[in-house]
Amino acid sequence: MRADVGAEATGHGPRAVLERLRAIDWKDETGGAGEAGGAAAWEHAASRALLMREYLRRSALWAQACGAEAAWPFFDVAEHLDAGAARTPPDVAAELEDLLNGLAPASLRTTCRAAVRWAAVRDAGQEPAGGLPDPYEPLLLMYERGGGYYLEEYVDLNGTMIPLGDVAGNAAAAPFLTLAPATLDAMDAEGETAYYAEAGDGHSRENPGGILRRRTDEDRTYDEAFTRNLRWEPTAQLRPSGHEHGGTDCVRIADIEAAAFIEAATKHLGGSR
């Protein structure tokens, strides 16, 4: 198994995960249950897409480790492990089934059951060694930020389309490890967004002096910098026609790179206040 990140704690046990699922507003604005919809899904579209991509990556790693490629992407990891003693407590299982009644698609119900059972695996001390990350935490966070999804040839997060790809491609994808709520909130914004790193004056893409973004929403462009106030504020540092280079010493970067800088800055500046 590949060691690329320590596993996050998925709640504190099966009931804790059940209560997280119970707190989610699964209904969309039309009254449908389970699938993505409503204001929260739109508000958190960018972070939900990042979290779904990270879930697909993690589930691909677990599928490879467990020989469960045929079951990928929405499957119960514990079913493919030697974890027979780690069962969801009967009372939790019964309450979970009441909660899942009517939710769609079927793969959503599968992953909810799997996340609860994974907490039982952890409680029983049967989580395999090897450093693979918690398979379900990104998906739980995504559900908490706007409900479920539609599943066809793509994963549809209320308008944001995530290609499924294959196991090997997802397992090799860049990891998204910055799951703090403040970071996820900072990644959400209206419109199309491009991120840039300040790479001059001794700084580089890997160690930027700051992060900027350009948002285009309803034919208007907004240039913003993530400041020491730990929020996005207007900036004039980007050239109007920036593409790969957004201005002098500003280099375009991926959203995952921007999130890593934001989380590091939040921890550093937040801890110094």
C-alpha positions in Angstrom: 0.0 0.0 0.0 1.1 3.5 -0.8 1.9 5.9 2.1 1.0 9.4 0.9 -1.1 10.8 3.7 -2.2 9.9 7.2 -5.8 8.9 7.5 -8.2 11.5 8.9 -10.6 10.4 11.6 -14.0 9.7 10.2 -16.0 11.0 13.2 -15.4 8.9 16.3 -17.3 5.8 15.6 -20.3 4.4 13.6 -22.9 6.5 15.5 -20.8 9.7 15.0 -20.8 9.1 11.2 -24.5 8.3 11.3 -25.2 11.6 13.0 -23.1 13.5 10.4 -25.2 11.9 7.7 -28.4 12.7 9.6 -27.5 16.3 9.8 -27.2 16.7 6.0 -30.0 18.3 4.0 -30.4 15.7 1.3 -33.4 17.3 -0.4 -32.9 19.6 -3.4 -35.1 22.6 -4.1 -37.6 20.5 -6.1 -38.1 18.1 -3.2 -35.9 15.3 -4.6 -33.8 13.3 -2.1 -30.1 12.4 -2.3 -29.0 14.0 -5.5 -27.2 17.3 -5.6 -29.3 20.5 -5.6 -30.2 23.6 -3.8 -28.3 26.7 -2.7 -25.6 24.9 -0.7 -24.5 22.8 -3.7 -24.2 25.9 -5.8 -22.4 27.9 -3.1 -19.9 25.1 -2.6 -19.5 23.9 -6.2 -15.7 24.3 -6.4 -14.9 22.6 -3.1 -17.4 19.8 -3.8 -15.7 19.1 -7.1 -12.3 19.0 -5.4 -13.6 16.7 -2.7 -15.2 14.3 -5.3 -12.0 14.2 -7.2 -10.1 13.3 -4.0 -12.6 10.6 -3.2 -12.2 9.1 -6.6 -8.4 9.1 -6.1 -8.6 7.5 -2.6 -11.2 4.9 -3.7 -8.9 4.0 -6.6 -6.0 3.5 -4.3 -8.1 1.2 -2.0 -9.5 -0.7 -5.0 -5.9 -1.4 -6.1 -4.8 -2.4 -2.6 -7.9 -4.7 -2.1 -8.1 -6.2 -5.6 -11.5 -4.5 -6.0 -11.0 -2.7 -9.2 -14.3 -4.1 -10.6 -16.2 -2.6 -7.7 -14.7 0.9 -8.1 -15.6 3.8 -7.6 -18.5 3.7 -5.1 -17.9 0.6 -3.0 -17.6 -0.7 0.5 -13.9 -1.1 1.2 -14.5 -3.2 4.4 -16.2 -5.9 2.3 -12.9 -6.5 0.5 -10.8 -6.6 3.7 -10.4 -9.3 6.4 -12.6 -7.3 8.7 -15.4 -9.7 9.4 -15.7 -8.8 13.0 -16.1 -5.1 12.2 -19.8 -4.9 11.8 -22.1 -1.9 12.0 -23.9 -2.1 15.4 -27.5 -3.3 14.8 -29.2 -0.2 16.2 -27.0 2.1 14.1 -27.6 -0.1 11.0 -31.4 0.1 11.5 -31.4 3.9 11.9 -29.1 4.3 8.9 -31.5 2.3 6.7 -34.4 4.6 7.8 -32.3 7.6 6.9 -31.3 6.1 3.5 -34.8 5.2 2.5 -35.6 7.1 -0.7 -32.2 8.5 -1.3 -30.7 8.2 -4.7 -28.6 7.0 -6.6 -28.0 3.5 -5.2 -24.2 4.2 -5.1 -24.9 7.1 -2.6 -26.6 4.6 -0.2 -23.7 2.2 -0.7 -21.1 4.8 0.3 -23.1 6.0 3.3 -23.3 2.4 4.6 -19.6 2.0 3.8 -18.6 5.1 5.7 -20.4 4.0 8.8 -18.9 0.5 8.5 -15.4 2.0 8.0 -15.8 3.7 11.4 -16.6 0.3 12.9 -13.4 -1.0 11.2 -11.4 1.8 12.9 -13.1 1.2 16.3 -12.2 -2.5 16.0 -8.6 -1.7 15.3 -8.8 -3.6 12.0 -7.8 -0.7 9.7 -4.9 -2.1 7.6 -1.5 -0.7 8.1 0.2 0.9 5.1 -0.7 4.6 5.2 -3.6 4.7 2.8 -5.9 7.7 3.5 -9.4 7.4 5.0 -11.4 6.4 1.9 -14.7 8.2 2.9 -13.8 11.5 4.6 -13.7 13.6 1.4 -17.1 12.1 0.3 -18.6 12.8 3.7 -17.4 16.4 3.5 -18.8 16.7 0.0 -22.2 15.5 1.2 -22.1 17.9 4.1 -21.5 20.8 1.6 -24.6 20.3 -0.5 -25.9 16.8 -0.6 -25.3 14.1 -3.1 -24.8 13.8 -6.9 -26.3 12.5 -10.2 -24.5 9.6 -11.7 -24.4 8.9 -15.5 -21.3 8.8 -17.6 -20.0 11.6 -15.4 -20.5 12.5 -11.7 -22.8 15.5 -11.9 -22.5 17.8 -8.9 -25.5 20.0 -9.8 -23.8 21.3 -13.0 -20.2 20.6 -12.2 -19.3 17.5 -14.3 -16.5 15.2 -13.0 -15.3 12.5 -15.4 -15.1 9.1 -13.8 -12.0 8.0 -15.8 -10.5 4.7 -14.7 -8.8 3.2 -11.6 -5.3 3.7 -12.7 -5.8 7.3 -13.8 -7.5 8.3 -10.6 -4.9 6.5 -8.4 -2.2 8.6 -10.1 -4.0 11.9 -9.8 -2.6 14.7 -7.7 -3.8 14.4 -4.1 -6.0 17.0 -2.5 -5.0 16.9 1.2 -6.2 20.3 2.4 -9.7 19.4 3.9 -10.0 22.1 6.6 -13.4 23.9 6.4 -11.7 27.4 6.1 -9.7 26.1 3.1 -12.7 24.6 1.4 -14.7 27.8 2.0 -11.9 29.9 0.4 -12.0 27.7 -2.7 -15.6 28.5 -3.3 -16.5 31.4 -5.5 -19.0 32.4 -8.2 -17.9 32.1 -11.8 -14.9 30.5 -13.6 -11.7 30.9 -11.5 -8.0 30.8 -12.4 -5.2 30.8 -9.7 -1.8 32.4 -9.9 1.3 32.2 -7.7 3.5 35.2 -7.0 6.9 33.8 -8.0 9.3 36.8 -8.0 11.7 38.3 -5.4 13.1 35.0 -4.3 9.8 33.1 -4.4 8.8 30.3 -6.7 5.7 28.3 -7.7 6.6 25.8 -5.0 7.2 28.6 -2.4 5.0 31.5 -3.6 5.0 34.9 -2.0 1.2 34.9 -2.3 -1.8 33.5 -4.2 -4.1 35.5 -6.6 -7.1 34.5 -8.5 -9.1 35.8 -11.5 -12.8 35.2 -11.5 -15.0 35.6 -14.5 -18.7 35.8 -13.7 -21.4 37.1 -16.0 -18.9 38.8 -18.3 -17.2 40.6 -15.5 -13.7 39.9 -14.3 -12.6 40.2 -10.7 -8.9 40.0 -9.7 -8.3 39.1 -6.1 -5.5 38.2 -3.7 -5.6 36.0 -0.6 -4.4 38.5 2.0 -3.0 38.4 5.5 -6.6 39.1 6.6 -7.3 35.4 5.5 -9.8 36.4 2.8 -9.9 37.3 -0.9 -9.5 41.1 -1.5 -9.2 43.1 -4.8 -5.8 43.3 -6.4 -4.2 45.1 -9.4 -1.3 42.6 -9.7 -2.7 40.6 -12.6 -2.5 41.7 -16.2 -6.0 41.9 -17.9 -5.0 39.4 -20.6 -3.2 36.9 -18.4 -3.2 33.3 -19.4 -0.3 31.1 -18.3 1.3 34.2 -16.9 -1.0 36.5 -15.1 1.4 39.4 -14.8 5.0 40.1 -13.9 6.2 37.2 -11.8 2.7 35.7 -11.5 2.4 32.1 -12.8 -0.8 30.1 -13.2 -1.2 27.2 -10.9 -3.7 24.4 -10.2 -6.5 24.8 -7.7 -4.9 22.1 -5.5 -1.7 24.1 -5.3 -3.7 27.2 -4.4 -5.6 25.3 -1.6 -2.3 24.1 -0.1 -1.0 27.7 0.1 -4.3 28.9 1.6 -4.3 26.2 4.3 -0.6 26.8 5.2 -1.2 30.6 5.4 -4.3 30.1 7.5 -2.5 27.9 10.0 0.5 30.3 10.2 -1.4 33.6 10.4 -4.3 32.3 12.3 -2.0 30.8 14.9 -0.1 34.1 15.3 -3.2 36.1 16.2 
